[in-house]
Amino acid sequence: MTAPSGFTVTAGAPPYFAARIALVFCAPMMVNGIALPFFPVWLETLSMNDFQIGIVLALPMFVRVFTAPAAGVIADRIGERSVVLMWSGVLSLATALLFFGVHGFWPVLLLYTLQCAVYSPYVPITDAIALSGVRRWNFDYSRMRLWGSLAFIVATMIGGWLAGLYGGAMVLPAMAAAFALTVVGAVIVPKIGRPRRPSPIAAIATMPAARTLRQRDVQLMLIGVSLVNASHAMLYAFSVIYWRKKGFSGTDIGLLWSVGVLAEVILFACAVRLRRRFSLWSMMIFGCSAAVGRWLIFPLEMPFAGYFVLQCLHAFTFALLHVSVQSRMVERVAEEQEAAAQGLYFFYTGIFMAAATFISGYAFNWYGVDGFYLMSVIAAAGLVCVVAGRFAAPRLGDQPQSVASGG
């Protein structure tokens, strides 16, 4: 996905395409930077127990696995995907405003499920528009997406500062402000017309898996990496609650979340060099192993500095795996099935993440921070699948790759 043109607008592209897409990526990442770490804190202010928090966070994940592909079908049929982006932003903002009048487990569960359903297409559709720019006009996807990660860091730092001042009361206003930015993003997003091939989020609903996508090594790779992604569920759902109980300030917690994303950004910047030195399977196996170790260490009693270092492993447990699996799909899946492969990856990750989040509610309620040992088991299962995929793969192409080979 890397092209030498970078942010240079090529012939036929909408004006300032890359800059506009970069800004659009910032909006949902601002939402995620507030909601992911701090929404569980607001749920705790409603006197919900850990099990109920796990339910509230898990059920919408199951729903969005199906609503996002359905929205992709609609976006492809109407021809202009930015229309669906606008509806997603407006309806998400409406649900965020409704939260100010909602209390209690069942009303919150239903409204949050609705919010996740209408918000779920936003990032995948933005991704699809950005990838159209990569395919049609040779833009650099990583440089556009980078700004979203930086926006996530800014949001978590601001959220941590606000949490230190106002506690959980700051969550709803901050989320509403961030959702307002998604509407602004939908206004400025480039209009590119009907896609030339089905979008990633529409793939499962519209395209049967081709033979290349059904290859055993590809399936094992996608399942394994998705399981490792899902092993982050307890971190996303309960780390802030746990760190607050340890006495960390809101600023400390924002810094812990931000450093993980910063490490991710740095690895993305170094990905090409890594591809030249290591095989994709070696990178995936290392990332999976790092995840197993990360969750085994997390329950240990540590000062702030220990968690700071542990959060830096996010560069390997997410970013390294994401780069590797995307590059491997370029090598092993036919171009005609590129969208189907992305859709299947989204589907596996969504299903496993929802299940792991649901389980983590029980685990954290029963065992507290020791529940992270269960996350290490999930990551280990992912590691086994990736190793099995490595042995099922043909030997050809398992050497470090050049930039021109899909890196």
C-alpha positions as CSV (number, residue, x, y, z in Angstrom):
1,M,0.0,0.0,0.0
2,T,3.0,2.3,-0.1
3,A,3.5,4.5,-3.1
4,P,6.2,7.0,-3.8
5,S,3.7,9.7,-4.5
6,G,2.8,10.0,-0.8
7,F,0.5,13.0,-0.4
8,T,1.0,14.2,-4.0
9,V,-2.3,14.5,-5.8
10,T,-2.2,12.6,-9.1
11,A,-4.2,13.3,-12.2
12,G,-7.9,12.7,-11.8
13,A,-8.0,12.6,-8.0
14,P,-10.3,14.9,-6.0
15,P,-8.5,18.0,-4.7
16,Y,-6.4,17.4,-1.5
17,F,-7.6,13.8,-1.4
18,A,-4.9,12.5,1.0
19,A,-5.1,15.5,3.4
20,R,-8.9,15.2,3.5
21,I,-8.8,11.5,4.2
22,A,-6.2,12.0,6.9
23,L,-8.6,14.5,8.6
24,V,-11.5,12.1,8.2
25,F,-9.5,9.3,9.9
26,C,-8.9,11.7,12.8
27,A,-12.6,11.9,13.7
28,P,-13.4,8.3,14.5
29,M,-10.1,7.9,16.2
30,M,-11.0,10.7,18.5
31,V,-14.2,8.9,19.3
32,N,-12.2,5.7,20.0
33,G,-9.6,7.5,22.0
34,I,-12.3,8.6,24.5
35,A,-14.7,5.7,24.4
36,L,-12.2,2.8,24.5
37,P,-10.4,3.7,27.7
38,F,-13.1,5.8,29.5
39,F,-16.5,4.5,28.6
40,P,-16.1,1.6,31.1
41,V,-15.3,4.3,33.7
42,W,-18.7,5.9,33.1
43,L,-20.4,2.6,33.3
44,E,-18.8,2.1,36.7
45,T,-20.3,5.4,37.9
46,L,-23.8,3.8,37.2
47,S,-22.9,1.2,39.9
48,M,-22.6,-1.6,37.3
49,N,-20.6,-4.6,38.3
50,D,-17.8,-6.0,36.2
51,F,-20.0,-8.7,34.7
52,Q,-22.6,-6.1,33.6
53,I,-19.9,-3.9,32.1
54,G,-18.6,-6.9,30.2
55,I,-22.1,-7.5,28.8
56,V,-22.6,-3.8,27.8
57,L,-19.2,-3.8,25.9
58,A,-19.6,-7.3,24.3
59,L,-23.1,-7.4,22.9
60,P,-22.6,-4.4,20.6
61,M,-19.5,-6.1,19.2
62,F,-21.6,-9.0,18.0
63,V,-24.1,-6.7,16.4
64,R,-21.6,-4.5,14.5
65,V,-20.0,-7.6,12.9
66,F,-23.2,-7.8,10.8
67,T,-24.3,-4.2,10.6
68,A,-21.0,-3.0,9.0
69,P,-21.1,-5.5,6.1
70,A,-24.8,-4.6,5.5
71,A,-23.9,-0.9,5.4
72,G,-21.2,-1.8,2.9
73,V,-23.7,-3.4,0.6
74,I,-25.9,-0.3,0.8
75,A,-22.9,2.0,0.2
76,D,-21.8,0.0,-2.9
77,R,-25.3,-0.1,-4.4
78,I,-26.0,3.7,-4.0
79,G,-22.7,4.4,-5.6
80,E,-21.4,7.2,-3.3
81,R,-20.2,5.8,0.0
82,S,-19.9,9.2,1.6
83,V,-23.7,9.2,1.9
84,V,-23.6,6.3,4.2
85,L,-20.7,7.9,6.1
86,M,-22.9,11.0,6.7
87,W,-25.8,8.9,8.0
88,S,-23.4,7.0,10.3
89,G,-22.0,10.2,11.7
90,V,-25.4,11.9,12.2
91,L,-27.1,8.9,13.9
92,S,-24.0,8.2,16.0
93,L,-24.1,11.8,17.3
94,A,-27.9,11.5,18.0
95,T,-27.3,8.4,20.1
96,A,-24.5,10.1,22.0
97,L,-26.8,12.9,22.9
98,L,-29.5,10.5,24.1
99,F,-27.1,9.0,26.6
100,F,-27.4,12.2,28.7
101,G,-30.9,11.0,29.7
102,V,-30.3,7.3,30.1
103,H,-29.5,5.4,33.3
104,G,-29.7,1.7,34.3
105,F,-28.3,-1.4,32.9
106,W,-30.9,-2.3,30.3
107,P,-31.4,1.2,28.8
108,V,-27.7,1.7,28.5
109,L,-27.2,-1.7,27.0
110,L,-29.9,-1.1,24.3
111,L,-28.7,2.4,23.5
112,Y,-25.0,1.5,23.3
113,T,-25.9,-1.4,21.1
114,L,-27.8,0.9,18.8
115,Q,-24.9,3.4,18.8
116,C,-22.4,0.7,17.9
117,A,-24.7,-0.5,15.1
118,V,-24.9,2.9,13.4
119,Y,-21.3,3.9,14.1
120,S,-19.8,0.6,13.0
121,P,-19.6,1.4,9.2
122,Y,-17.7,4.7,9.7
123,V,-14.1,3.4,9.9
124,P,-14.5,0.6,7.4
125,I,-16.1,2.9,4.8
126,T,-13.4,5.5,5.4
127,D,-10.9,2.7,4.9
128,A,-12.6,1.7,1.6
129,I,-12.5,5.3,0.3
130,A,-8.9,5.6,1.2
131,L,-8.0,2.3,-0.5
132,S,-9.8,3.5,-3.6
133,G,-7.4,6.4,-3.6
134,V,-4.5,3.9,-3.2
135,R,-5.7,1.8,-6.2
136,R,-6.8,4.6,-8.5
137,W,-4.3,7.4,-7.8
138,N,-1.3,5.7,-6.1
139,F,-1.6,7.4,-2.7
140,D,0.2,6.2,0.4
141,Y,-2.4,4.6,2.8
142,S,-0.1,4.4,5.8
143,R,0.6,8.2,5.7
144,M,-3.1,8.9,5.6
145,R,-3.9,6.4,8.4
146,L,-1.0,7.7,10.5
147,W,-2.9,10.8,11.4
148,G,-5.8,8.8,12.8
149,S,-3.4,7.1,15.3
150,L,-2.0,10.5,16.3
151,A,-5.5,11.8,16.9
152,F,-6.2,8.7,19.1
153,I,-3.1,9.7,21.2
154,V,-4.4,13.3,21.5
155,A,-7.9,12.1,22.5
156,T,-6.6,9.7,25.2
157,M,-4.3,12.4,26.7
158,I,-7.2,14.9,26.8
159,G,-9.5,12.3,28.2
160,G,-7.0,11.4,30.9
161,W,-6.6,15.0,31.8
162,L,-10.4,15.5,31.9
163,A,-10.9,12.3,33.9
164,G,-8.5,13.6,36.5
165,L,-10.5,16.8,36.9
166,Y,-14.1,15.5,36.5
167,G,-13.9,11.7,36.8
168,G,-16.5,9.7,34.8
169,A,-18.7,12.7,34.4
170,M,-16.5,13.9,31.5
171,V,-17.1,10.8,29.3
172,L,-20.5,11.7,27.8
173,P,-19.7,15.3,26.8
174,A,-16.3,14.2,25.4
175,M,-17.9,11.4,23.4
176,A,-20.6,13.7,22.0
177,A,-18.0,16.3,20.9
178,A,-16.0,13.6,19.2
179,F,-19.0,12.2,17.4
180,A,-19.8,15.7,16.2
181,L,-16.4,15.6,14.4
182,T,-17.5,12.5,12.6
183,V,-20.3,14.5,11.0
184,V,-17.7,17.1,10.0
185,G,-15.6,14.3,8.5
186,A,-18.5,13.1,6.4
187,V,-18.9,16.6,5.0
188,I,-15.2,16.9,3.9
189,V,-14.6,13.4,2.7
190,P,-13.7,13.1,-1.0
191,K,-16.6,12.1,-3.3
192,I,-15.2,9.3,-5.6
193,G,-18.4,7.8,-7.0
194,R,-19.1,4.1,-7.5
195,P,-16.3,1.8,-6.4
196,R,-14.6,-0.3,-9.1
197,R,-14.7,-3.4,-7.0
198,P,-16.7,-4.4,-3.9
199,S,-15.6,-2.6,-0.7
200,P,-14.0,-4.6,2.1
201,I,-17.0,-4.4,4.5
202,A,-19.4,-5.6,1.8
203,A,-17.3,-8.5,0.8
204,I,-18.8,-11.2,3.1
205,A,-22.3,-10.4,2.1
206,T,-21.7,-10.0,-1.7
207,M,-18.8,-12.2,-2.7
208,P,-18.2,-16.0,-2.2
209,A,-14.7,-16.9,-1.0
210,A,-12.5,-17.8,-3.9
211,R,-10.1,-20.7,-3.9
212,T,-7.1,-18.5,-3.0
213,L,-9.0,-17.3,0.1
214,R,-9.9,-20.8,1.1
215,Q,-6.2,-21.9,1.2
216,R,-5.4,-23.6,4.5
217,D,-2.5,-21.3,5.4
218,V,-4.5,-18.2,4.7
219,Q,-7.4,-19.3,6.9
220,L,-5.2,-20.4,9.7
221,M,-3.3,-17.1,9.5
222,L,-6.5,-15.0,9.7
223,I,-8.0,-17.0,12.5
224,G,-4.7,-16.9,14.5
225,V,-4.1,-13.2,14.1
226,S,-7.8,-12.5,14.9
227,L,-7.5,-14.5,18.1
228,V,-4.4,-12.5,19.2
229,N,-6.4,-9.3,18.4
230,A,-9.2,-10.6,20.6
231,S,-6.8,-11.3,23.5
232,H,-6.7,-7.5,24.0
233,A,-10.3,-7.5,25.1
234,M,-9.7,-7.4,28.8
235,L,-7.2,-4.6,28.4
236,Y,-9.7,-2.5,26.4
237,A,-12.6,-3.2,28.9
238,F,-11.0,-3.2,32.3
239,S,-7.4,-1.8,32.3
240,V,-8.6,1.8,33.1
241,I,-10.7,0.5,36.0
242,Y,-7.8,-1.5,37.3
243,W,-5.3,1.3,37.0
244,R,-7.6,3.7,38.8
245,K,-7.9,1.2,41.7
246,K,-4.1,1.2,41.8
247,G,-4.1,5.0,42.3
248,F,-3.0,6.1,38.9
249,S,-4.2,9.5,37.9
250,G,-6.3,10.3,34.8
251,T,-3.2,11.8,33.2
252,D,-1.2,8.7,34.0
253,I,-3.8,6.5,32.4
254,G,-4.0,8.7,29.3
255,L,-0.3,8.4,29.0
256,L,-0.4,4.6,29.2
257,W,-2.9,4.4,26.4
258,S,-1.1,7.0,24.3
259,V,2.3,5.3,24.5
260,G,0.9,2.1,23.2
261,V,-0.5,3.8,20.1
262,L,2.7,5.8,19.7
263,A,4.7,2.6,19.7
264,E,2.3,1.3,17.0
265,V,2.9,4.4,14.9
266,I,6.7,4.0,15.2
267,L,6.4,0.4,14.0
268,F,4.3,1.3,11.1
269,A,7.0,3.8,10.1
270,C,9.6,1.1,10.3
271,A,7.6,-1.7,8.6
272,V,9.4,-1.5,5.3
273,R,12.8,-2.0,6.9
274,L,11.5,-5.0,8.9
275,R,10.1,-6.6,5.8
276,R,13.5,-6.5,4.2
277,R,15.1,-8.3,7.2
278,F,12.5,-10.8,8.3
279,S,10.0,-13.1,6.7
280,L,6.3,-12.4,7.3
281,W,5.8,-15.6,9.2
282,S,8.6,-14.8,11.5
283,M,7.1,-11.4,12.2
284,M,3.7,-12.9,12.9
285,I,5.0,-15.6,15.2
286,F,7.0,-13.0,17.1
287,G,4.0,-10.7,17.5
288,C,1.8,-13.6,18.7
289,S,4.5,-14.7,21.2
290,A,4.8,-11.1,22.5
291,A,1.1,-11.1,23.1
292,V,1.3,-14.3,25.2
293,G,4.1,-12.8,27.3
294,R,2.4,-9.4,27.6
295,W,-0.7,-10.9,29.2
296,L,1.3,-13.3,31.5
297,I,3.2,-10.3,32.8
298,F,0.3,-7.9,33.2
299,P,-1.1,-9.3,36.4
300,L,2.2,-9.0,38.2
301,E,2.6,-6.2,40.7
302,M,4.3,-3.3,39.0
303,P,4.9,0.4,39.3
304,F,3.8,2.9,36.6
305,A,7.1,2.4,34.7
306,G,6.4,-1.3,34.4
307,Y,3.0,-0.8,32.7
308,F,4.6,1.9,30.5
309,V,7.1,-0.6,29.1
310,L,4.4,-3.3,28.8
311,Q,2.1,-0.9,26.8
312,C,5.0,-0.4,24.3
313,L,4.6,-4.1,23.4
314,H,1.4,-3.0,21.5
315,A,3.8,-2.2,18.6
316,F,4.3,-6.0,18.3
317,T,1.0,-7.4,19.6
318,F,-1.1,-5.3,17.1
319,A,0.9,-3.3,14.6
320,L,3.5,-5.9,13.6
321,L,0.7,-8.5,13.2
322,H,-1.5,-6.1,11.2
323,V,1.4,-5.2,8.8
324,S,2.3,-8.9,8.4
325,V,-1.1,-10.2,7.7
326,Q,-2.0,-7.5,5.2
327,S,1.3,-8.1,3.3
328,R,0.8,-11.9,3.4
329,M,-2.7,-11.5,1.9
330,V,-1.3,-9.5,-0.9
331,E,1.0,-12.5,-1.7
332,R,-1.5,-15.3,-1.2
333,V,-4.9,-14.0,-2.2
334,A,-5.9,-13.1,-5.7
335,E,-6.4,-9.4,-6.4
336,E,-10.0,-10.1,-7.4
337,Q,-10.6,-11.4,-3.9
338,E,-8.8,-8.6,-2.0
339,A,-12.1,-7.2,-0.7
340,A,-13.3,-10.7,0.4
341,A,-10.1,-11.2,2.3
342,Q,-10.4,-7.9,4.1
343,G,-14.1,-8.6,4.9
344,L,-13.2,-12.1,6.3
345,Y,-10.5,-10.6,8.5
346,F,-12.9,-8.0,9.8
347,F,-15.5,-10.7,10.5
348,Y,-13.1,-13.1,12.4
349,T,-11.7,-10.2,14.5
350,G,-15.2,-8.9,15.4
351,I,-16.6,-12.3,16.4
352,F,-13.5,-13.3,18.5
353,M,-13.2,-9.9,20.1
354,A,-16.9,-9.9,21.1
355,A,-16.6,-13.4,22.6
356,A,-13.4,-12.5,24.5
357,T,-15.0,-9.3,25.8
358,F,-18.0,-11.2,27.1
359,I,-15.7,-13.8,28.8
360,S,-13.5,-11.1,30.3
361,G,-16.5,-9.7,32.2
362,Y,-16.8,-13.0,34.0
363,A,-13.0,-13.4,34.4
364,F,-12.4,-9.9,35.8
365,N,-15.4,-10.2,38.1
366,W,-14.2,-13.5,39.5
367,Y,-10.5,-13.2,39.4
368,G,-9.7,-9.5,39.0
369,V,-6.4,-8.8,37.2
370,D,-5.5,-12.5,37.3
371,G,-8.1,-12.8,34.5
372,F,-5.4,-11.6,32.1
373,Y,-4.0,-15.1,32.3
374,L,-7.0,-16.2,30.3
375,M,-6.1,-13.6,27.7
376,S,-2.7,-15.2,27.4
377,V,-4.4,-18.5,26.7
378,I,-6.4,-16.9,23.9
379,A,-3.2,-15.4,22.5
380,A,-1.5,-18.8,22.7
381,A,-4.3,-20.3,20.7
382,G,-3.7,-17.7,18.1
383,L,0.0,-18.5,18.1
384,V,-0.7,-22.2,17.5
385,C,-2.9,-21.3,14.5
386,V,-0.3,-19.1,13.0
387,V,2.4,-21.7,13.5
388,A,0.1,-24.3,11.9
389,G,-0.4,-21.9,9.0
390,R,3.3,-21.5,8.6
391,F,3.7,-25.2,8.2
392,A,0.7,-25.4,5.8
393,A,2.1,-22.7,3.6
394,P,4.2,-23.4,0.5
395,R,7.9,-22.7,1.1
396,L,8.2,-20.3,-1.8
397,G,7.9,-16.6,-0.8
398,D,8.7,-17.2,2.8
399,Q,11.9,-15.0,2.7
400,P,12.2,-11.4,3.5
401,Q,10.5,-9.3,0.8
402,S,11.5,-6.2,-1.1
403,V,9.3,-3.1,-1.0
404,A,8.2,-3.7,-4.5
405,S,6.7,-7.1,-3.7
406,G,3.8,-5.8,-1.7
407,G,5.4,-4.3,1.4
